[in-house]
Amino acid sequence: MNKPVFALLLAGTLASLPAVAEDHMLIEVKRMSMETAAKIATAAVAACREKGIQIGVTVVDRDGIAQAVLRDTIAPTITLPISKGKAYAAVMFSVATSELADRANTPIGRVPGLIMSAGGVPIQVGGSLLGGVGVSGAPSGDTDQECAQAGVDAVSTDLEMAM
């Protein structure tokens, strides 16, 4: 069979096949381990301790469910629900909560469980959102956010290698 005829037959055969759906019925979701979440929380506490600050930190998974929660020895108990709200907002909006401050006094900012002040950062690696970390207890949200970012930075290389 010559090449032009074969190509024509092949094209006709392929055209008669049912179209294959481009989207998949199942998708793979990357999740961080509990140990990774604990490392992030511990590193965030350590970063704030270096500054002489006692904090509460919450690490949530991609669904906003707490995976690791730590409160330093004399950090006020209120730091825990605040850190959870910051972590939840960071993962739900996939941005640092410092970028959400202008939305805090809007209807979306009043959704229970969301705290849109600085101190929460998403955990993103290789284009995948893995979770969020929130810190509360520092004198400023900027310092909370620095400690949260230090927690993420402590595992980012290992997470990138695992992707």
C-alpha positions as a Markdown table, in Angstrom:
| # | Residue | x | y | z |
|---|---|---|---|---|
| 1 | Met | 0.0 | 0.0 | 0.0 |
| 2 | Asn | 1.4 | 3.4 | -0.9 |
| 3 | Lys | 1.9 | 6.1 | 1.7 |
| 4 | Pro | -0.8 | 8.6 | 0.5 |
| 5 | Val | -3.5 | 5.9 | 0.5 |
| 6 | Phe | -2.4 | 4.6 | 3.9 |
| 7 | Ala | -2.5 | 8.1 | 5.3 |
| 8 | Leu | -6.0 | 8.6 | 3.9 |
| 9 | Leu | -7.3 | 5.4 | 5.3 |
| 10 | Leu | -5.7 | 6.1 | 8.7 |
| 11 | Ala | -7.3 | 9.6 | 8.8 |
| 12 | Gly | -10.7 | 8.2 | 7.9 |
| 13 | Thr | -10.5 | 5.6 | 10.6 |
| 14 | Leu | -9.4 | 8.1 | 13.2 |
| 15 | Ala | -12.2 | 10.5 | 12.2 |
| 16 | Ser | -14.8 | 7.7 | 12.6 |
| 17 | Leu | -13.8 | 6.9 | 16.2 |
| 18 | Pro | -15.7 | 8.5 | 19.0 |
| 19 | Ala | -14.2 | 11.7 | 20.4 |
| 20 | Val | -12.1 | 11.1 | 23.5 |
| 21 | Ala | -12.9 | 13.4 | 26.4 |
| 22 | Glu | -10.0 | 15.6 | 27.2 |
| 23 | Asp | -11.0 | 16.0 | 30.9 |
| 24 | His | -10.4 | 13.1 | 33.3 |
| 25 | Met | -13.0 | 11.7 | 35.5 |
| 26 | Leu | -10.5 | 11.4 | 38.4 |
| 27 | Ile | -7.7 | 13.7 | 39.4 |
| 28 | Glu | -4.7 | 13.2 | 41.6 |
| 29 | Val | -4.4 | 15.5 | 44.5 |
| 30 | Lys | -1.1 | 16.1 | 46.3 |
| 31 | Arg | -1.3 | 16.2 | 50.0 |
| 32 | Met | 1.4 | 17.0 | 52.6 |
| 33 | Ser | 2.0 | 14.5 | 55.3 |
| 34 | Met | 1.3 | 15.2 | 59.0 |
| 35 | Glu | 5.0 | 15.2 | 59.6 |
| 36 | Thr | 5.5 | 18.0 | 57.1 |
| 37 | Ala | 2.7 | 20.0 | 58.6 |
| 38 | Ala | 4.4 | 19.5 | 62.1 |
| 39 | Lys | 7.8 | 20.7 | 60.7 |
| 40 | Ile | 6.1 | 23.8 | 59.3 |
| 41 | Ala | 4.5 | 24.6 | 62.6 |
| 42 | Thr | 7.6 | 24.0 | 64.6 |
| 43 | Ala | 9.7 | 26.1 | 62.3 |
| 44 | Ala | 7.2 | 29.0 | 62.5 |
| 45 | Val | 7.4 | 28.9 | 66.3 |
| 46 | Ala | 11.2 | 28.8 | 66.2 |
| 47 | Ala | 11.3 | 31.8 | 63.9 |
| 48 | Cys | 9.1 | 33.8 | 66.3 |
| 49 | Arg | 11.0 | 32.6 | 69.3 |
| 50 | Glu | 14.2 | 34.0 | 67.8 |
| 51 | Lys | 12.4 | 37.4 | 67.8 |
| 52 | Gly | 11.4 | 36.9 | 71.5 |
| 53 | Ile | 7.8 | 36.3 | 70.6 |
| 54 | Gln | 5.4 | 33.6 | 71.8 |
| 55 | Ile | 2.8 | 32.6 | 69.1 |
| 56 | Gly | 0.1 | 30.1 | 68.2 |
| 57 | Val | 0.4 | 28.5 | 64.8 |
| 58 | Thr | -2.0 | 26.4 | 62.7 |
| 59 | Val | -1.2 | 24.4 | 59.6 |
| 60 | Val | -4.2 | 23.4 | 57.5 |
| 61 | Asp | -4.5 | 21.0 | 54.5 |
| 62 | Arg | -5.7 | 22.1 | 51.1 |
| 63 | Asp | -9.3 | 21.8 | 52.4 |
| 64 | Gly | -8.7 | 24.1 | 55.3 |
| 65 | Ile | -8.7 | 21.3 | 57.9 |
| 66 | Ala | -6.1 | 21.6 | 60.7 |
| 67 | Gln | -3.2 | 19.2 | 60.4 |
| 68 | Ala | -0.8 | 20.7 | 63.0 |
| 69 | Val | -1.5 | 23.2 | 65.8 |
| 70 | Leu | 1.1 | 24.5 | 68.3 |
| 71 | Arg | 0.9 | 27.2 | 71.0 |
| 72 | Asp | 4.2 | 28.3 | 72.5 |
| 73 | Thr | 4.4 | 28.1 | 76.3 |
| 74 | Ile | 3.1 | 31.5 | 77.3 |
| 75 | Ala | 1.3 | 32.5 | 74.1 |
| 76 | Pro | -2.3 | 33.5 | 74.8 |
| 77 | Thr | -4.9 | 30.9 | 74.0 |
| 78 | Ile | -6.7 | 33.3 | 71.6 |
| 79 | Thr | -3.7 | 32.9 | 69.3 |
| 80 | Leu | -5.0 | 29.5 | 68.2 |
| 81 | Pro | -8.4 | 30.4 | 66.7 |
| 82 | Ile | -6.8 | 33.5 | 65.1 |
| 83 | Ser | -4.0 | 31.4 | 63.6 |
| 84 | Lys | -6.5 | 28.9 | 62.3 |
| 85 | Gly | -8.6 | 31.7 | 60.7 |
| 86 | Lys | -5.5 | 33.1 | 59.0 |
| 87 | Ala | -4.4 | 29.7 | 57.7 |
| 88 | Tyr | -8.0 | 29.0 | 56.4 |
| 89 | Ala | -8.2 | 32.3 | 54.6 |
| 90 | Ala | -4.7 | 31.8 | 53.0 |
| 91 | Val | -5.7 | 28.4 | 51.6 |
| 92 | Met | -9.2 | 29.3 | 50.5 |
| 93 | Phe | -7.9 | 32.4 | 48.6 |
| 94 | Ser | -4.5 | 30.9 | 47.8 |
| 95 | Val | -2.7 | 34.1 | 48.7 |
| 96 | Ala | -1.0 | 35.6 | 51.7 |
| 97 | Thr | -3.7 | 37.1 | 54.0 |
| 98 | Ser | -1.9 | 40.4 | 54.0 |
| 99 | Glu | -3.2 | 40.7 | 50.4 |
| 100 | Leu | -6.8 | 40.3 | 51.6 |
| 101 | Ala | -6.9 | 43.2 | 54.1 |
| 102 | Asp | -8.9 | 45.4 | 51.7 |
| 103 | Arg | -11.6 | 42.7 | 51.6 |
| 104 | Ala | -11.8 | 42.2 | 55.4 |
| 105 | Asn | -14.7 | 44.7 | 55.8 |
| 106 | Thr | -16.8 | 43.3 | 53.0 |
| 107 | Pro | -19.5 | 40.5 | 53.2 |
| 108 | Ile | -16.8 | 37.9 | 52.2 |
| 109 | Gly | -14.6 | 39.2 | 55.0 |
| 110 | Arg | -17.4 | 38.4 | 57.5 |
| 111 | Val | -17.6 | 34.7 | 56.7 |
| 112 | Pro | -17.2 | 32.8 | 59.9 |
| 113 | Gly | -13.7 | 31.3 | 60.2 |
| 114 | Leu | -11.9 | 33.7 | 57.8 |
| 115 | Ile | -9.4 | 36.1 | 59.2 |
| 116 | Met | -8.0 | 38.4 | 56.5 |
| 117 | Ser | -5.2 | 40.1 | 58.4 |
| 118 | Ala | -1.5 | 39.5 | 57.8 |
| 119 | Gly | -0.1 | 36.3 | 59.2 |
| 120 | Gly | -1.3 | 33.6 | 56.9 |
| 121 | Val | 0.4 | 32.2 | 53.9 |
| 122 | Pro | -0.5 | 29.4 | 51.4 |
| 123 | Ile | 1.7 | 26.4 | 51.0 |
| 124 | Gln | 2.3 | 26.1 | 47.3 |
| 125 | Val | 4.8 | 23.9 | 45.6 |
| 126 | Gly | 5.2 | 23.1 | 41.9 |
| 127 | Gly | 1.9 | 24.8 | 41.1 |
| 128 | Ser | 0.0 | 22.7 | 43.6 |
| 129 | Leu | -1.7 | 24.2 | 46.6 |
| 130 | Leu | -1.0 | 21.9 | 49.6 |
| 131 | Gly | -2.4 | 24.0 | 52.5 |
| 132 | Gly | -1.9 | 27.1 | 54.5 |
| 133 | Val | -0.2 | 28.2 | 57.7 |
| 134 | Gly | -1.4 | 30.9 | 60.0 |
| 135 | Val | 0.4 | 32.6 | 62.9 |
| 136 | Ser | -0.9 | 34.8 | 65.7 |
| 137 | Gly | 0.7 | 36.5 | 68.7 |
| 138 | Ala | 3.3 | 38.8 | 67.3 |
| 139 | Pro | 2.9 | 42.6 | 67.9 |
| 140 | Ser | 2.2 | 43.0 | 64.2 |
| 141 | Gly | 0.7 | 40.9 | 61.4 |
| 142 | Asp | 3.8 | 41.5 | 59.3 |
| 143 | Thr | 5.8 | 39.6 | 62.0 |
| 144 | Asp | 3.2 | 36.9 | 62.1 |
| 145 | Gln | 3.5 | 36.5 | 58.4 |
| 146 | Glu | 7.4 | 36.4 | 58.5 |
| 147 | Cys | 7.2 | 33.5 | 61.0 |
| 148 | Ala | 4.5 | 31.7 | 58.9 |
| 149 | Gln | 6.7 | 32.1 | 55.8 |
| 150 | Ala | 9.7 | 30.8 | 57.7 |
| 151 | Gly | 7.7 | 27.7 | 58.5 |
| 152 | Val | 7.0 | 27.1 | 54.8 |
| 153 | Asp | 10.6 | 27.9 | 53.8 |
| 154 | Ala | 11.8 | 25.3 | 56.2 |
| 155 | Val | 10.3 | 22.5 | 54.1 |
| 156 | Ser | 9.9 | 24.1 | 50.6 |
| 157 | Thr | 13.1 | 22.5 | 49.2 |
| 158 | Asp | 12.0 | 19.0 | 50.4 |
| 159 | Leu | 8.5 | 19.5 | 49.1 |
| 160 | Glu | 9.8 | 20.6 | 45.7 |
| 161 | Met | 12.0 | 17.5 | 45.5 |
| 162 | Ala | 9.0 | 15.3 | 46.4 |
| 163 | Met | 6.8 | 16.7 | 43.6 |
